[in-house]
Amino acid sequence: MRRVCFLLKVKEDRLDAYKRDHEEVWPELLDALSRHGWTNYSLFLRPDGLLIGYVETPNWDAALAGMQDEEVNARWQAEMKDYFEAIGDANADESMQPLEEVFHLD
């Protein structure tokens, strides 16, 4: 199982709306994430908008690629796009760059 951590930046004036949208993530999106190997997926948000994502998956590239084929993901990404800083024309899921893991306590 690969542990993946990534960073994104939520616009400070959109923090409350971003949190509200994640209180009830669409069930069909949750199903798609599970089908494509996203497990133990968590998002953490700092007051200045720094978003830390963590997920465990057998294959990160396959997990991302699988979601690209899901219509529900396209709708979700369109809803989320305006929340983020510095992603340009990309979607948030296209901007997730895994951080290098330098330590893990087993």
N, C-alpha and C positions, 0 to 999 in steps of 0.2 A: 504494500500500500504506500503510495506516495503522499507525503504531506506537502501542501502548497499554501504559501502565504503571499498575498499581493496587496498593493496599496493603490488607492484612488483618492481623489479629493472632491468632496461634495461642496458645492457653493454654500457659503455660510448663510446666505439669505434663504436657502432652501432646506435647511436641516430638519425643521419640524415636519415639512411635507414629506421628505424622504423617509423619516421615521414612521410617519403615519402609513405610508404606502407599504411598509414592511411589517406592519402589525397583522395584516391579513394578505399574505402572498397568495396569488391565485392557485387553487388546488391543482389545476392542470399543469402549471409550471412546476410545482413541487413534484408531481408525478414524472414529468419529463426529466428533471434533474436526477431523480432517483434511478430512472431507467438507464441513464447515461453515466452512472457510476459516481455521482456526487454524493459523498457521505460526510457526516460530521461537519457540514457546511455552516459557518458562522460569519457574521459581519459585526465589527466593532467600530464605533464612531466616536471620535474625539470632538470636543466642543468647537474646535476651529475647522472642522470638516474633514480631517484626515480619516479615511475609511480603511480599515484593515480587514481583509478577507482571509479566511482560513477554510480549507477543504481537504479532505482525504479522498483519494481516488486511485484505482489501479493504474490508470493511464491518463495523465493530464491532457495530452493532445487529443486523445479519443473522446474524453469528456467534453472538451470544448467543441470539437467537430460534430459530435452527436447533437449538441444543442443548436448548432447552426441549421440543422435540418428540421427543427421544430418550429411550426408556425406560431405557437404560443410564445416562444422565445423572441421571435421577431417583434411581436406586439409588446412584450414586456420591455425589450431594449428600446423601442421607440418611446415608451412612456418614461423610461429612466434617463434618456439621453440628456435632457436639459438640466439634470441635477448636477452634472459633473463638470469640473474645471479641467482644462488642458487635455481634452481627448480629441479635439478637432472634429472632423467628420466621422470619426470612428464611434462605434458603440462601446459601452462600458466593458462588455465581455471580450471585445477585441483589444482592449487596453490593459487587460490583466497580465502583468509581467511577473512571473514567480520570482520571489526573493530567494537568494541562496541560503539554504539551511546550513548553519555552521555548528549547531549543537542540538542534541535531542537526548533527554534523560529517559532511558528505558526502565 
